[in-house]
Amino acid sequence: MEEFDLVVVGAGPAGNRAAISAAEAGVNTLLLEEHPIIGRPISCGEGISRDALNTFDLPVEDADYFNRPVKEFRMFAPNASVVKLRIDGFIINREKFDQYNAKLAAEAGAEVKTRHRVIGVKRVGEELEIQVLKNNSEKLSFSSKIVIDGTGPSARIGKMIGAQTPEKYVFGVEYKLKGITTESFDFYLDFEKYKRGYIWIFPKGDDHANVGIVTTRPEPRKLLDEFITERQIEGEIMQYIGGAIPMTGPVKEPVENNFLAAGDAAGTANALFYGGIRAALISGDLAGKIASKAIKEKNYSKERLMEYPNILFTLPIADESIILAHRIFYNFKNDVYNHFSTILDGYYLDKLGISGYLKAGYIGFLDKYGRKMRKELWTMIKGFKTTAEWGF
Ligand SMILES: Cc1cc2nc3c(=O)[nH]c(=O)nc-3n(C[C@H](O)[C@H](O)[C@H](O)COP(=O)(O)OP(=O)(O)OC[C@H]3O[C@@H](n4cnc5c(N)ncnc54)[C@H](O)[C@@H]3O)c2cc1C
């Protein structure tokens, strides 16, 4: 049985980043991915911010995963009024992005193996036996001191170990549609129809877009098809993808003896707009660093590994305002949201100007709905601000 200090499962943003930070710390690291090609199949709208890439010194415009810049975020109310935000974001090619990060992990010294699906984890004394199905046929095992779960929303390793895993999810489906485009990250709200979610249209290339939906409603694809028909969006479907996203923020204890979870496996996706790449990168990096320290100290206990959530929960990606804002935002009635959105119709929230501030002041102090909801609106603004700064 081959021996490693650390096995990271899943070559998505979380797993890749965990493998990079552990390998850079000099830890003998193995990164296992079940699919033959890293990043494929993707389930992602592919939106990310410059800050997310800058945090890890990842290249932006000159990277092979760079697709196009996006400078605006628009949120359409059910009555079609719109509030906007200026942003510094991008559409990336997620497949290439994951491949780039896995390559960094290999360059840092991690061994990267594709077509290796982890099917079991057994505790042997102080260490672990990681059981793998290679090429869908051959069974083999690796020994490891710690395992990091980067398996995404399925949180497969956490479930095998009996760790805390995310409990609530929204479900996302998306078409890559040829023949339509937009210049911004566009979000379409209907609190009754798209429960706990929204429809998005993100620009992809010159003549195609990522058009998707997240919701807790059953049959999201049917709702997306209805939206496309109602708006007479005509485009050729180039690809259809889907997946789950944890919707209530990081689990409180994403650790057990010999175990840490990062990214969606730990529920880190932003609970307001469900962007999860950046939080996966950050939590993966941190998980890799804490695991490395524990390995050097020869202490793989849950108690030692609790340093990870203790730090994670001080970071903005785990800020409580995000989940509080989720609860208020997704409980709006369409008519109340329409009311507020109509008052701020056409404004950039980051640059309200004098008339915009007067309107916001009107909502907070004079408006009959605004006065009643003043506390909730403040909480929601805080969650939106954190999300705008850290959620993608
Ligand atoms: C439709 C949709 C659109 C989205 N759009 C955006 C967006 O625009 N921007 C954004 O920031 N976020 C978006 N997200 C969320 C984002 O994709 C996730 O939060 C992010 O991918 C989480 O990264 P991760 O590394 O935790 O998990 P993943 O990216 O899911 O990676 C997990 C990896 O683990 C591998 N794996 C799983 N089980 C095993 C096993 N047993 N053995 C070996 N390997 C295994 C998988 O093959 C996969 O490669 C979207 C999600 C969906 C579903």
The ligand as an SDF file (V2000), in Angstrom:
LIG
                    3D

 53 58  0  0  0  0  0  0  0  0999 V2000
  -25.4010   25.1590  -12.0780 C   0  0  0  0  0  0  0  0  0  0  0  0
  -24.3820   25.7710  -11.1770 C   0  0  0  0  0  0  0  0  0  0  0  0
  -23.8540   27.0220  -11.4720 C   0  0  0  0  0  0  0  0  0  0  0  0
  -22.8920   27.6030  -10.6220 C   0  0  0  0  0  0  0  0  0  0  0  0
  -22.3620   28.8090  -10.9550 N   0  0  0  0  0  0  0  0  0  0  0  0
  -21.3840   29.3580  -10.1790 C   0  0  0  0  0  0  0  0  0  0  0  0
  -20.7810   30.5820  -10.5500 C   0  0  0  0  0  0  0  0  0  0  0  0
  -21.0790   31.1860  -11.5890 O   0  0  0  0  0  0  0  0  0  0  0  0
  -19.8120   31.0920   -9.7290 N   0  0  0  0  0  0  0  0  0  0  0  0
  -19.4260   30.4650   -8.5710 C   0  0  0  0  0  0  0  0  0  0  0  0
  -18.5650   30.9860   -7.8450 O   0  0  0  0  0  0  0  0  0  0  0  0
  -19.9910   29.2880   -8.2120 N   0  0  0  0  0  0  0  0  0  0  0  0
  -20.9360   28.7110   -8.9920 C   0  0  0  0  0  0  0  0  0  0  0  0
  -21.4900   27.5060   -8.6420 N   0  0  0  0  0  0  0  0  0  0  0  0
  -20.9980   26.8320   -7.4170 C   0  0  0  0  0  0  0  0  0  0  0  0
  -19.6250   26.2460   -7.6590 C   0  0  0  0  0  0  0  0  0  0  0  0
  -19.6140   25.5140   -8.8660 O   0  0  0  0  0  0  0  0  0  0  0  0
  -19.2280   25.3400   -6.4920 C   0  0  0  0  0  0  0  0  0  0  0  0
  -19.4480   26.0290   -5.2910 O   0  0  0  0  0  0  0  0  0  0  0  0
  -17.7640   24.9270   -6.5890 C   0  0  0  0  0  0  0  0  0  0  0  0
  -17.5410   24.1380   -7.7200 O   0  0  0  0  0  0  0  0  0  0  0  0
  -17.3560   24.1420   -5.3420 C   0  0  0  0  0  0  0  0  0  0  0  0
  -16.0370   23.6780   -5.5050 O   0  0  0  0  0  0  0  0  0  0  0  0
  -15.5480   22.3580   -4.7640 P   0  0  0  0  0  0  0  0  0  0  0  0
  -14.1130   22.2150   -5.0800 O   0  0  0  0  0  0  0  0  0  0  0  0
  -15.9820   22.3840   -3.3760 O   0  0  0  0  0  0  0  0  0  0  0  0
  -16.3860   21.1630   -5.4430 O   0  0  0  0  0  0  0  0  0  0  0  0
  -16.5050   20.7110   -6.9650 P   0  0  0  0  0  0  0  0  0  0  0  0
  -16.1840   21.8010   -7.8830 O   0  0  0  0  0  0  0  0  0  0  0  0
  -17.8500   20.0720   -7.0460 O   0  0  0  0  0  0  0  0  0  0  0  0
  -15.3820   19.5960   -7.1260 O   0  0  0  0  0  0  0  0  0  0  0  0
  -15.5010   18.3230   -6.5440 C   0  0  0  0  0  0  0  0  0  0  0  0
  -14.5830   17.3640   -7.2740 C   0  0  0  0  0  0  0  0  0  0  0  0
  -14.5480   16.1430   -6.5540 O   0  0  0  0  0  0  0  0  0  0  0  0
  -14.6090   15.0530   -7.4540 C   0  0  0  0  0  0  0  0  0  0  0  0
  -15.1090   13.8940   -6.7040 N   0  0  0  0  0  0  0  0  0  0  0  0
  -16.3250   13.7500   -6.1420 C   0  0  0  0  0  0  0  0  0  0  0  0
  -16.4030   12.5600   -5.5040 N   0  0  0  0  0  0  0  0  0  0  0  0
  -15.2070   11.9530   -5.6540 C   0  0  0  0  0  0  0  0  0  0  0  0
  -14.6720   10.6940   -5.2190 C   0  0  0  0  0  0  0  0  0  0  0  0
  -15.3960    9.8500   -4.4630 N   0  0  0  0  0  0  0  0  0  0  0  0
  -13.4050   10.3860   -5.5560 N   0  0  0  0  0  0  0  0  0  0  0  0
  -12.6500   11.2360   -6.3100 C   0  0  0  0  0  0  0  0  0  0  0  0
  -13.1160   12.4240   -6.7630 N   0  0  0  0  0  0  0  0  0  0  0  0
  -14.3780   12.7870   -6.4350 C   0  0  0  0  0  0  0  0  0  0  0  0
  -15.5460   15.5760   -8.5420 C   0  0  0  0  0  0  0  0  0  0  0  0
  -15.4200   14.8420   -9.7390 O   0  0  0  0  0  0  0  0  0  0  0  0
  -15.0930   17.0190   -8.6710 C   0  0  0  0  0  0  0  0  0  0  0  0
  -14.0380   17.1590   -9.5890 O   0  0  0  0  0  0  0  0  0  0  0  0
  -22.4590   26.9040   -9.4640 C   0  0  0  0  0  0  0  0  0  0  0  0
  -22.9790   25.6390   -9.1640 C   0  0  0  0  0  0  0  0  0  0  0  0
  -23.9370   25.0680  -10.0110 C   0  0  0  0  0  0  0  0  0  0  0  0
  -24.4870   23.7150   -9.6780 C   0  0  0  0  0  0  0  0  0  0  0  0
  1  2  1  0
  2  3  1  0
  2 52  2  0
  3  4  2  0
  4  5  1  0
  4 50  1  0
  5  6  2  0
  6  7  1  0
  6 13  1  0
  7  8  2  0
  7  9  1  0
  9 10  1  0
 10 11  2  0
 10 12  1  0
 12 13  2  0
 13 14  1  0
 14 15  1  0
 14 50  1  0
 15 16  1  0
 16 17  1  0
 16 18  1  0
 18 19  1  0
 18 20  1  0
 20 21  1  0
 20 22  1  0
 22 23  1  0
 23 24  1  0
 24 25  2  0
 24 26  1  0
 24 27  1  0
 27 28  1  0
 28 29  2  0
 28 30  1  0
 28 31  1  0
 31 32  1  0
 32 33  1  0
 33 34  1  0
 33 48  1  0
 34 35  1  0
 35 36  1  0
 35 46  1  0
 36 37  1  0
 36 45  1  0
 37 38  2  0
 38 39  1  0
 39 40  1  0
 39 45  2  0
 40 41  1  0
 40 42  2  0
 42 43  1  0
 43 44  2  0
 44 45  1  0
 46 47  1  0
 46 48  1  0
 48 49  1  0
 50 51  2  0
 51 52  1  0
 52 53  1  0
M  END
$$$$
